[in-house]
Amino acid sequence: MNNQQAQQQIAELKELLNQYGHEYYVLDAPSVPDAEYDRKMQELLKLEEAFPDLVTADSPSRRIGGEPLEAFQKVRHNVPMMSLGNAFNEQDLRDFARRAGQGTDDAISFVCELKIDGLAVSLTYEEGKFVRGATRGDGTTGEDITSNLRTVRSIPLSIQEESTIEVRGEAFMPHKSFLNLNKQRRENDEEPFANPRNAAAGSLRQLDPKIAAKRNLDIFLYGVGEWQAGTLESHSERLKYMQRIGFKTNPEWRRCESIDEVIDYIKYWEEKRPDLDYEIDGIVVKVDNLRQQEELGFTAKNPRWAIAYKFPAEEVLTTLREIELS
Ligand SMILES: NC(=O)c1c(N)nc(OC2CCCC2)nc1O[C@@H]1CCC[C@@H]1O
């Protein structure tokens, strides 16, 4: 086979394997058995070995992780990654909604999202390719962990959006992966991780991406940073757009027309939280309309248009602990 034919074959295999990966890791709806995926991956690995100059950064074969880094580079967030103010009870939520409605006669709608308890990260795409991933850090300066984030199977290495965009989300470790990892660490006399959040943060701050690649990390995207794509009216539209171009968004987000609906949503998930196979520590409530968000702006460190309702202490963790020790 000559270079030209190899290039054609590699391009077809990349396309196919990225599609299979999207179905399995993002949509949770594989269209082929794992054996078919593995067979195609072996074909790609063999071709890339025979034609190394045809390997590209967005090849699905790169998911196993590249060479270890000496250190993490610093990354400056041109759009700061804010933190959230907290609400602990119904009155706090009603106060938040009242403040949000103060400056306008328009009705305020909200979007509620599960507050994923992981590591906040930013992903930048240029001309449809994943080019940089960073931790939140102090909100202005984070660490470049691109090589580790490339190994997170639910992070697309390429998307159907040509303009430069930056999306933000929470990388996390599902409960199953957390329990298995701690079982392995105990068997190897290593210190187990205290909780899935520490396990996710610890995995993504490894200098060797091959370690991160084995940690079965996942991600839900929930916001944007730099955004040169078309303007959208609302946060809910933006979540739908992000999903359409290939990002994994949490399926449980809901648009709520009133704070009463928000409170119902929170009560529902306070109850249903143990059924989730990942850790959440609350519910994030956001004003849906982007113009209203703009008008509300920020305090020194938090947006006035969003708040985190925190669940009471971690009874779920004790359950995890019980499972571990059982
Ligand atoms: N952890 C989450 O699931 C989550 C979310 N679903 N939505 C937001 O929106 C915020 C981000 C800045 C302004 C609104 N933040 C989240 O987590 C934040 C990131 C940094 C501190 C909190 O963990």
The ligand as a Tripos MOL2 file, in Angstrom:
@<TRIPOS>MOLECULE
LIG
   23    25     1     0     0
SMALL
NO_CHARGES

@<TRIPOS>ATOM
      1 N1        -20.1260   21.9320   38.9340 N.am      1 LIG1
      2 C1        -21.0990   22.1870   38.0680 C.2       1 LIG1
      3 O1        -21.8400   21.2780   37.6630 O.2       1 LIG1
      4 C2        -21.3050   23.5940   37.5690 C.ar      1 LIG1
      5 C3        -22.3620   23.8950   36.6800 C.ar      1 LIG1
      6 N2        -23.2520   22.9490   36.2670 N.pl3     1 LIG1
      7 N3        -22.5200   25.1650   36.2340 N.ar      1 LIG1
      8 C4        -21.6600   26.1340   36.6260 C.ar      1 LIG1
      9 O2        -21.8620   27.3740   36.1470 O.3       1 LIG1
     10 C5        -21.1180   28.4760   36.7010 C.3       1 LIG1
     11 C6        -19.7320   28.5840   36.1490 C.3       1 LIG1
     12 C7        -19.4330   30.0830   36.2120 C.3       1 LIG1
     13 C8        -20.7490   30.7970   36.2170 C.3       1 LIG1
     14 C9        -21.8290   29.7550   36.3220 C.3       1 LIG1
     15 N4        -20.6240   25.9030   37.4740 N.ar      1 LIG1
     16 C10       -20.4380   24.6500   37.9530 C.ar      1 LIG1
     17 O3        -19.3910   24.4330   38.7810 O.3       1 LIG1
     18 C11       -18.6280   25.5770   39.1960 C.3       1 LIG1
     19 C12       -17.3540   25.7100   38.4000 C.3       1 LIG1
     20 C13       -16.3580   26.3880   39.3070 C.3       1 LIG1
     21 C14       -16.9420   26.3670   40.6970 C.3       1 LIG1
     22 C15       -18.1660   25.4870   40.6190 C.3       1 LIG1
     23 O4        -17.8060   24.1510   40.8690 O.3       1 LIG1
@<TRIPOS>BOND
     1     1     2 1
     2     2     3 2
     3     2     4 1
     4     4     5 ar
     5     4    16 ar
     6     5     6 1
     7     5     7 ar
     8     7     8 ar
     9     8     9 1
    10     8    15 ar
    11     9    10 1
    12    10    11 1
    13    10    14 1
    14    11    12 1
    15    12    13 1
    16    13    14 1
    17    15    16 ar
    18    16    17 1
    19    17    18 1
    20    18    19 1
    21    18    22 1
    22    19    20 1
    23    20    21 1
    24    21    22 1
    25    22    23 1
@<TRIPOS>SUBSTRUCTURE
     1 LIG1         1 GROUP 0 **** ****
